[in-house]
Amino acid sequence: MKIINLDSSKSYTIPDLYLNIGHFLDHFMMLIFAKAAFDAGREFGLSYEEIIVYGTLGVVLFGAAAPLAGWLADKFSRAILISIYPLGLSLGAFLAAMSESTDMLGISLGVLGFFAAIYHPVGIAMLIKRPGKVGLRIGVNGVWGNMGVAVAPILTGFLIAYSDWRLAFIVPAILCLMFGISQFFAFKESDDPVLVKKSSNDRNKTETVMSSNWQTVLICLSIVTLSGGFIFGSLTFLIPRLFEVNMLQISNDVAITGLLAGFVYAVASFSQIGTGWLVDKIPPKFVLAAMGLGQLIFIYFASVSFNYDLLFIMLVAMIFVFGQVPITDAILVKYVKDSWRGRVLSIKFMINLCAGASVLPVTSFLLQNGYNFSFILESLALISIAIIISGLLLPNKQPNIELAKQKSL
């Protein structure tokens, strides 16, 4: 096996297809519990509001473990980390399926989240390392990730309807194991000297880590990451249950509402290709501000909608939510050198995903204290104002890292 003989002093590549499938599995595996929580709660004698708290550790580690993954990838090898990743997902899912108590379920979901944290700082860094149409490639990769978001409630809903929530973890665990094994044979040593890994001393002497205006960019992207991560995490987790509660005239069947949620995620995910293409053509700040404005309008309208109106308006809202995702990564490519992208991306995803992790305890608290889904959606609409403002505050000037690339061509 090639992976056994990986030399950490050399650079390795893997086809984009494997990185895209890895992104699909990352979001798919992390959202199984979102659909399975209600049925798992019934087995353990808990309500939906009570059982979702046990997913908190997994979602927190999904973000909090990202810096560790980025550091390990830079110290040893991105290829090694991305190879361990699907095997860890498989392990966590198998443990969740075998859980005999809520504590064991929470720990198992923590294992799942810990290994899921590897993908974003490592896989995305591998994806954007190669030059050329970075925004578009990030957009395509984002579609794969959000297809994982879309398929999770569909497949989970049908597996629960066919059997139970445990099978909803077992089947994906087997798929992750098979993908992990096949990925072992996909790595190739890079022949491009530009991609060969330099020593840390050489890097410190020859490279500027950040471009000019990076302070403003860092502040704006931190605000976007916090607010956008909370909105993204909230909607991707809550929509399946929201549809069950507020679309009773359509269906209250768990498989049908899961299918409708998956439909919304799947269609909306293609917006990332459009925004990825746009940020290669026009200043990303304007695209980002437009995505925030769309979220403000349509998430608010979704808070007062039901049945078919809710389905259509939530679809449009998610187009803007998903469309925002590749923009921040494309901006980082312009301002951060490759040798530091893994670490910067890991911090960015830690902020993003920890913001999303707060969705579970916050939602549980609000629902248990008399607040409803409409109040939660109204709050998310208000949060999106921060995205609009941060987008408009981004600098117009082209970063010097990008200018240096153009001069070298």
Secondary structure, 3 states (H helix, E strand, C coil): CHHHHCCCCCCEECCHHHHHHHHHHHHHHHCHHHHHHHHHHHHHCCCHHHHHHHHHHHHHHHHHCHHHHHHHHHHCCHHHHHHHHHHHHHHHHHHHHCCCCHHHHHHHHHHHHHHHCCHHHHHHHHHCCCCCCHHHHHHHHHHHHHHHHHHHHHHHHHHHHHCCCCHHHHHHHHHHHHHHHHHCCCCEECCCHHHCCCCHHHHHHHCCCECCCHHHHHHHHHHHHHHHHHHHHHHHHHHHHHHHHHCCCCCCCHHHHHHHHHHHHHHHHCHHHHHHHHHCCCCHHHHHHHHHHHHHHHHHHHCCCCHHHHHHHHHHHHHHHHHHHHHHHHHHHHHECHHHHHHHHHHHHHHHHHHHHCHHHHHHHHHHCCCCHHHHHHHHHHHCHHHHHHHHHCCCCCCHHHHHHHHHC
